[in-house]
Amino acid sequence: MSFLKRNYGWMIVSLLAVLPMIIIGKMIQVNVGNGLSISWVENTIGEEQTTLDMLYHISGEFAIRWMTAVLTLTPVFIIFGIQNLFVRQAMGIATAIWSILHFIIFIAAEGLLETFTQFNYIAGCIAVLILIPLLITSNRKSMKRLKKNWKKLQSLAYVAVGLSLLHVAILDKTWIIYAVIVSLGFVVRMPIVRDKFLERGKRKQGLTD
């Protein structure tokens, strides 16, 4: 029971990140008979969109959603005084995995060289490349080894978010809501706003003690 109490947040985030993979699995067929080959299974969801379109949509949407969720954790802590490092870590891992999966699906369908044909593809590619080292170092050993440099490295997530928002904006996707959420998060981080929330939290805590 003590394990569940310590890690229930991490477990919930992991479950939410993994469940959509079941849908992805139904859309992809892997053959190893005559060498490794990957094909798309059509009409798994409906006939309005091709499997490739659905894969683009699902993986891209979940990548940007998790990315936005990670950036809202600090404002949530500031406003409500709630913080959980393991939940933040799990969300960061989910963000990186979904982003990398989205990029892999693109390469499998269009080829690696297609990445360099449009600016929005390049922006998305750079965002994924930034997330890879963040994923690799998202553990306690890396934190101890890198020390102060670990936070500097993880701060590159903001660059990845900016590039990702630019990527979906150019693709004319429903990106405004994510931009608004991220922008509000940065407003809450401003010292004048942050200090007011923290002071209010201390006053509430003093009343309850």
Secondary structure as UniProt FT lines:
FT   HELIX           2..18
FT   HELIX           20..27
FT   STRAND          28..31
FT   TURN            33..34
FT   STRAND          37..40
FT   HELIX           51..80
FT   HELIX           85..110
FT   HELIX           112..116
FT   HELIX           119..136
FT   HELIX           140..146
FT   HELIX           148..154
FT   TURN            155..156
FT   HELIX           157..170
FT   TURN            171..172
FT   HELIX           176..189
FT   HELIX           191..208
//
